[in-house]
């Protein structure tokens, strides 16, 4: 008589929320929320980031390549005039993504 013994193994693997790309960076997912200011030709922009390694940092330039804010910890930008803005979002490891925001 042959007894069959089943051995059950449970492996728990903690994987990052996103997998690194060919450069070793985790993909940053960036969403922007644009809120017009009533009665003005300005808008507030909020950057929402998932993925990568926290904390996230952001630097923004207007269409004349002028720095919008010197505070790298800022993910909310207020009273931006109509135009195109380049937002560079980086994670703690230096992986960076660019997103262009156009304010009407």
Secondary structure as GFF3:
##gff-version 3
##sequence-region A 1 104
A	DSSP	beta_strand	29	36	.	.	.	ID=ss1
A	DSSP	beta_strand	42	50	.	.	.	ID=ss2
A	DSSP	beta_strand	57	61	.	.	.	ID=ss3
A	DSSP	beta_strand	76	81	.	.	.	ID=ss4
A	DSSP	beta_strand	83	90	.	.	.	ID=ss5
A	DSSP	beta_strand	96	103	.	.	.	ID=ss6
###
